[in-house]
């Protein structure tokens, strides 16, 4: 350090400021990227829940139409009851599998963003989404 000329000191200071700028840029970029990732994942969660809710409504509507058609066609009451029971079990399995697959494939670093862990809590969160959209 004793051999540094005034120009050398200026160059050393400039280099240190350059490194500080590079590090600051990297830190701020990482923070902004993480923030954008969080916003993106939240919007994807909301969109997916809306899609699942719409699919579920359509599925239930089609099932009711199926039962009505069976009654109009003169199907046996026992056959209709058995069909309803089978459809109910399939629907419960479908809901459970869908949520489990979603949760298992969700990126680990964003798991804390999830506000649901099963079908009921997912639909409760969907209700909140619709309420917030209606009020906001």
Residue pairs with C-beta under 8 A, 6 or more apart in sequence:
4 12
37 110
38 110
38 113
41 107
41 110
41 113
42 113
45 113
45 114
45 115
46 129
48 102
49 122
49 125
49 126
49 129
50 126
50 129
52 98
52 122
52 126
53 123
53 126
56 95
59 91
60 91
63 87
63 91
66 83
66 87
67 80
67 83
67 84
70 79
70 80
70 83
71 80
95 119
96 118
96 119
98 119
99 116
99 117
99 118
99 119
99 122
103 114
103 117
106 114
115 121
115 125
116 122
116 124
116 125
